[in-house]
């Protein structure tokens, strides 16, 4: 099992997270599976939509990011807790025509509430309804896969997690989420702000699947695990910002600050689960993957900004970063991963970009 996203606060505090499933958790999972299997024949009798496109209501990444309002709180899933302006109606693509939230890249399951179903693929819900989180899960995993494909993965470059991906909504009772593979799946938890209400939580977990897809068995050392947590944070922000640009959504909170809605229940304002600008170096390592990952993520973020200064796009940097990860080892070190990134940048983006990559890693104490 890959490590979950954790609750390492920017103050350096930690939240103990599970590293293995307990017997009770396994029993709950077995019960949920049995219920899903029992429900399958009834679902099969419904006439589907017969179309691969639809629409649904989602948060524009998350309500804090789109509004800039750091005072928002969960209020037990109350609709009144979040302004109507935080929602957007979005296209739902790559559906399978069944009328459920299933498609080429995502299949959504839920332990709470009735599975969302509509014969016209119209999924308009608000946050007090369990189905709203199901729509969030479908849209944002599909969005992440489409973003990777827009970079060339699956066409000019090898595919990354280019297969149907299961997302289990509210199937982990704690305020946490995690990703597993064989088969790939995400389990999104509840408590405080339910995790599927924040796109950056969803895409962070998908980031773990990206690594597992590229390097089977990835994450067997502390530094590899730190890179995994860091990349999940970075990918979440990058996919969210790309969606803001694609759909014309506002970005009113700090960009270098992932999961600002989910973290309202356990951080002070401005809310962030972690940050990309703390100035940490390898000398500050604590041996905890979520904290130490902030060393790596700051380098990624500064390289992103540097690419723009060089007249390149953030998409070019994301392409180089993701493609370099095919060359990681399961137990990669900061140094080895930085060298792989530098080599990729030199080959595809030129000497100036490669020099930038090397310099920004060195500023974090990562040399090769």
N, C-alpha and C positions, 0 to 999 in steps of 0.2 A: 504494500500500500504506500503510495506517495504521501508525504507529510501534508497535513491540511494547511490552510492559509495562516492559522494561528492568530493570536491577539497580542503581538508585541507592540506596546505603545511607544510613541515617540519620546516619552520620558525615560525609556529604558526598562520599564516594568514588563513582566511577562504574564501570560495567561497559560495555565497548564492545558495542553491539548492531548487528545487521545492518540496513541501510536498503534493501537490494535483494537479490534472489535471485541467486546466482552461477550460472554455467553448469552446474556440477556439481549444484547444488541443483535446477535445472530438469530435468536429466537424471534425477535420483533421483525427482522428482515424476512425470515422464513414465513411468518404469518402474513406479512404484506404481499409477498410473492404469491402465496396461496390465494389471497383475496383477488389479486390481479388475474390469476389464471381462472378463478371461478367466474370473474366478470367477463372474460373474453368472449364466450359464446353470445352473451346478451349484446355486447357491442357489435359483434359481427353481423347481427341481424339488421342494424341500422343502415339506411341508404346513405352513402357518403355524398360529398360535394361534387366529386368527379373532376375537380379542377385543382391545379397546382399552385394557384395564387389566392391570396385572401388579404384580410386586413385585421388589425387589432390595436388595442390601446396599450401603450407602454410608458414608462418614465423615460424622459430624455436623459439617458445615463442614470441620473438619480436626482431627487428633488433639491438637494443642497447644491449640486453643481449647476443645475439649470436656473435656480433662483438666486443663489448667493446668500440665502437666508440660513445662518448658522444656528438659529434658535429653534428650528424644526425638531420635533420629537415624535416618537412612534405613536404614542397614545393608543396602544392596544389595537393597531390596525384600523384606526378610525379614518374614514374618508376626510373628515374635517381637519385632520392634522396636516394635510398636504394640499396646497392650492391646485385648483383645476388646471392652471397654466403649466404645471409640472408634467402633464400627460401630453402625449402626441399620438395621433393615429398613423400607423406605419404599414407598409406593405409586408405581408408574410409570404415569402417565396419558398419554392422547392417543397411544397406540401405534397402528400401522396394521394390526395383526393378522397381520403376516408372520412373526412369531416372532423377528425381528431388532429391534435397538434403533433403530427408525425410527418416526417419528410426525409429527403435525401440525406441530410446531415444531422438531423435531430429527431429524437422521439422522447416525448415528455411523459413521465409517470408521476403520480401524486399519491401520498398517503392520506391526504386530507381533502375533503370535498369531492364533488363529482368531476370526473375528467371533462375538460372543455370539449364541447362538440357543437358543430354548426354546419348545416347542410349547404350554406353559402360561404363557408370559411370566414365568417365575420365574428371576431372575438373581442367584443367591447366590454371590458369589466373595469372596476375600480378596486383599490387596494384592500378594501374590507372583504372582497370576494376571493376565495382560494384560487379561482381560475385566473385571476390577474397575474399571479406569480408564474403560473404555467405558461402564459403568453410571453412574459418576460424571458423565461428560460428558453422558449423556442426561438424568439426573435434574436436574442443576443448570442446564442451559440451559432445560429445560422449566420448572423452578421460577422462574427469572428472568422468563421470558415470562408465566407465570401471575401473578407479583407485579405486573408492569406492568399486566396486564389487571385485577387487583384494584383498581388505582388509577383505572381507568376508560379506559385506553388501549385502543382497539379497540372501544369501545362509546359512552360519552358523550364521549370524546375521540378524536382520530385514533389509529390503530394505530401501533405502533412495532415494527419488525422482526416483524410479525405474518405470518410465512411460514416455511416449512421452512428450517432452518438447518443447514448441514453442519459437523460437528466432526470433525477429523482428529486422532486420538490417537497420540502418539509418532511423528509424522511430521516432526518437526524435530529433528535430531540433537543440537543444543545445549541447554543448560539455559535455555531461553527459549521464549516463545510469542508469537504475533501474530495479528492479525485482518486479513482482506482483504474487499473487497466486489466486486460484479459477477462472480460471485455472492457472497453473504455466506458466509464460512466462518472458522472458527478452526483454527489449527494449534497443538497443544499439544506442547511439547517434553519431553525427558527429560534426565536427568543430575542427580545429587544426588537429591532427592525429585522423582519424575516429576510434571510440572506438573498432570496431571489428577487427582492425589491431593489437591489443595487446591482446595476449592470457590471460594475467593476469587480464585484465578488464573483459573479458568474464567469466572466472572462478570465479572471485570475485562475480559477480552477481549470478552465480550458487550457491555460498556459502550461499546466503540469502535463496535460495530455499531449501537447505539442512536443515537449521534451521526450516523453515516453515513446511517442511515435517515431521521433528522429533517432533516438538512442535507447534501444530496449534495455531495461534495467537501470535507467538513469537515476542518479541521486544517491549513490552508495557511500559518499564521503560528506563531511560537514560542509566543505566549500562547494561541492556540487549541489547539495541541498540548499545552500544559501543562494546560489545562482538560480536555482529553480524557483524559490520564493520571489526573488528579485525580478526575474523575467515575467512571472505571473502578474506582479504589480505593474511592470512596465507595459506589458501587452494590454492589460485592462485599460490603462490610461490611453494608450495609442489607439486602440480600437474605438474607444469612446470619443476621442477627439476627431477621428476620421468620420465617425457617424455624425457628430455635430456639423462638420463641414458638408457632408453628403446631404443631410436633411435640412440644413439651415437652422440648427438649434443653438441656443445661447450657451456660453460657457462663462459662468459668473463666479466660480470658486477657483482656488489655486489649482493649477494643472498638476504640479508635482506633489500631489496629495491624494492618493487613492482611497476609495471606499468611504467618502466623507458622509454619506447617508447612513450606511450600516454602522459606522463607528460613533454615531451620535449618542448611543446608549452607554459607551464606555470610555469616551475621551472628552476633554475640554475643547471648546472652540478655539481656533478653527479645527474642525474635526478631520482627522486623518488616521488611518490604521498604521501607516508608516509614512516616511517622507523620502524624497530624492535629493535633499539639499542640506543634510545635517553636517557635512564636512567630515564624515568618518573615514578612517583609513584602516589598513590591515592591523595597525598597532592598537586599534580600538576593539578588535574582535573579542566576543564573549563566548564563542563556541555555541551559539544559538542561531539557528538558520534564519529566523525571521529578522532578528536584529542585524546579524552580519550581512544579510542580503542587501541592506541599505548602503553598504560600501559599493557593491556592484551596481545597484540601480542608479546611484549618483553618476557613475561613469557613463552608463547608458544614456541617461538624460542629458548630460553635458555634450556627449557626442551627437546626440540628436540635434541639439541647438547649434552645434558647430557645423553640421552638415548644411544647415540653412545658411549660415554665414558664408560657407564656401559656394553658395549658389546651387546646392543640391536639395533634394526634397527629403522630408521625413520618411516618405515611403521608400526612398532609396536606402536610407539607413536601416529601416526595418527589414528590407529584403536582405541586405548584407548580414545583419545580425542573425536573422532566422536561418539563413543558408549556412552560416558559419557553425551553427549548432550541430549539423550533421557530422562534424569532425570532433565533437566532444567525446570523451570516454565516460562510462557510467560513473566513475569516481573522479572526474576531472577536477583540477585545482583552479583557483583564480588565475594563476599564471598561464597554465596551459590553455584555458578557455580564452584568455585575452590574446594570446598568440594566434589562436585559430581565427579570432575576429579580425586581428590586424592583417593576417594573410589574405583573408577574404576581401577586406577593404582594399588592399593593395592590388589585388587581381582585378577587381571589378569597378572600383571607384577612383583609383589613381593614388599617386604618392602623397598628395596633400591630405586626402582623406585618411590614408593609412597613418600618416604622421599625427593627425588629430587623435585617432583611436589610441595610438601608443601613448601620447601625452596625457590624455584624460585618464587612462588606466594608471599611469605612473603617478598622477596626482593623488590617487587613492592608495598608493603604495603597492600597486600591482605591477610587477616588472617581469620581463622575460628576455 
